[in-house]
Amino acid sequence: MTDTVVPGADPTFVGGPMLELLAGFIRELREAGLPVSLTENLDAMEAVRHIPLEDREAFKYALAATLVKNNTHWRAFETVFEVYFSLRGRQYELSDELSDLFGPAEDEDGQDPPEGMDGMRGSGGGGEALSPEELAEMLYKALMEGDEALMRALARQAVKRYAGMEPGRPVGGTYYLYRTLRNLDLDAVLDKLMQQAKADAPDLTRLEERLERDEYETRIEQLKKEVEAEIRRRLVADRGVEAMAKTLRKPLPEDVDFMHASREEMVSLRKAIYPLTRKLAVRLARKRRHGRKGPLDFRNTVRHSLSYGGVPAEPKFRYPRPTKPEIFVIADISGSVAAFARFTLHLVYAISGQFSKVRAFVFIDGLDEVTRFFEGVDDIAEAVHRVNTEADVVWVDGHSDYGHAFEVFWQRHGREVTSKTTVMILGDARNNYHASQSWIIKEMQKKARHVFWLNPEPRSYWDTGDSIVGEYGIHCDGTFECRNLRQLEKFVDLLA
Amino acid sequence: MEYRFDSVDDVRTRLKGADYLSDEGTAGVVYLGDRLQKPVLVEGPAGTGKTQLAKSVAEITGARLIRLQCYEGLDESKALYEWNYKKQLLRIQAERNNETNWEEIETDIFSDEFLLTRPLLEAIRAEEPVVLLIDEVDRVEVETEALLLEILSDYQVSIPELGTVTAKQIPLVFLTSNNTRELSEALKRRCLFLHIDYPDMEREKEIVLTKVPDITETLADQVARIVRSIRQLELKKSPSVSETLDWARTLVLLGVESVTEADAVDTINILLKYQSDIAKAVKELSDDKGGQRRGLGKVGP
């Protein structure tokens, strides 16, 4: 983010318009789900008064420091900020020539990078003459040398050439990004760069080679970001700030729906789950230590009463015996709910120190115990992956059959369910119209300490179509809607 | 009101003078903390220099650093103030023979003389410039956080027997958190928020160069690169800046001029503390099978 666009370039920007813009900005943050309070709003207004407006980076951090109080919200903030503040200025109109930096491609390939945007808007001509091959060649050189200014200029050029943007189309820009990147074929560029590196230094050790690759990958990531930023700029210029911000609005990591998470969101969810488990473990341990007092310790009280002449003035309590529930997780891992089951398993295992024993079962229409995959494994992600590939869960056709799966469970493991056991069943209860066998849940509930059902579907979908969660639910101690990390966290908190 | 810093760049250069290399964001937030007279809540992974930031700011402003280390069970009498009740008892005993009336003694024993100041009150009552560091604030219970609220928003402490003690000067306050639990909204609202993450490669290299004497530029560069590679793996605990520094120092001591695979594998236990992490990193560093390791993340429409 070394952009040099300045919000203060236009003198009328300070004062009224500035306040208005900030107000819009904050409104958008709230729309995106960030909890911005009134005081924080005022703080932000106050903060920007102390910051020279032409310093865009400082301006950004001033707003971030006052408005964003949670690091996982940073991405959302950054997107909104980009839309609102980095895109102001005439230079972003679609008709504008952005590519005049280059002369013929054989030039000193940007040895003398321009001093920011103004340089790029110079005289016309030249740039259009760049052929795709020349563009690729220059890109290769820029990546090779890590020339940021040139990379930025090339990103512009590439978007202009390949994205094929049409004014007025209401899209978020992912499509344009895809088109641009496909044309640039960065994987091939990376290979080429690595070959070159090997050719330059034939005795490269593997370690050095890896480091080289990391370096290039970082640069390519940088380039991708530039391309994305450029596309956004152009979209904003085309469609206006508010519309664009709305299109780009994404749920915060803790609100992302498991069932409909995109690949990218999945990655960020996976990242979010580790700190979450740590937090939960700390909280549970603390709750244990400071939880309610144990029952009255009669002997101890009497013993202490001696010093008060036999009056039990100082009641003594037994040390609270923490209940460490034994947990059975029974998870549906059929396609429709797999992502959800994965996260829950992940979470339960990550904090398994808080439970005396965790056993996991997965099913589709058959059922298999998968506890063995987790034993002695440090990398839970790896274990979950093995569960998904190795567990034997298909009986007939690989469509969910809750009834049969429960039957198998009850037959094989029913005796192991004791009054210490908490059973968690994860699934949407979409049974493909098979027999429900809900008596098993009823029996289970009698024997077990608790039976909970976690359903990743929104509550309004329950008991529609082939969902029979209600039929099972009446026998459970609780049914919970569990669609995102926030809800999952709340449930686990309740469990311990 | 005198400001401590002239501009963001001023903060940055002066911090650099104290061997603390800050990025734009860090310097900017410190500057704002001074201008807006608001506490700064610093959050981030362990070992990225959160506590050091407060220390360095104290150093460059020539202020006294008052530190409150938080822990579970921290209470008012450890954080704010406490009445020196032994001394109060003595006072009452000494008065017993004299014919002083009770009211007089009462006002007397609840006076300044019998007050034991703890870090927070001390920071408020200090005459000279002060930097107050409330370290690892996430370790106290949510209820205890409330103790901090008055001092953070109004720079004052209310003592029932004495009245309100208002700050003579506004201290610069830093709170650090390792994010082991969510801090309360009330606390967050009163603070400026700063997230310090692992530095990027360039800055890490700079840090290594500044903090490790006798290290060559090439070695520092290599160290920073390797650490960046390791941080990209999914580890239980990524190497922190202080661990990078330890590692760099070790390499210098061993007389290594350029890190080979063998060197890296032999000394990696300084960077990583979990056996599983070490195994993973060793595996990654020593067998890299061309492009199969990690795709570039293809983008779909």
Interface residues (C-beta under 8 A of the other chain):
Chain A: P35 S37 T39 E40 D43 E46 A47 H50 I51 P52 D55 E57 A58 Y61 A62 A64 A65 T66 V68 K69 N70 N71 W74 T174 Y175 L177 Y178 R179 L181 L186 D187 L190 D191 M194 T205 R206 L207 E209 R210 L211 R213 D214 E215 E217 T218 I220 R263 P275 R278 K279 V282 R283 R286 H290 D378 D379 A381
Chain B: S7 V8 E24 G25 G28 V29 Y31 L32 R35 L36 K38 V40 L41 E43 G44 E72 E141 N179 T180 R181 E182 E185 K188 R189 C191 L192 F193 L194 H195 M201 Q222 R225 I226 R228 S229 Q232 E234 K236 V259 T260 E261 A264 Y274 S276 K280 E284 L285 S286 D287 D288 G291 G295 L296 K298 V299 G300 P301
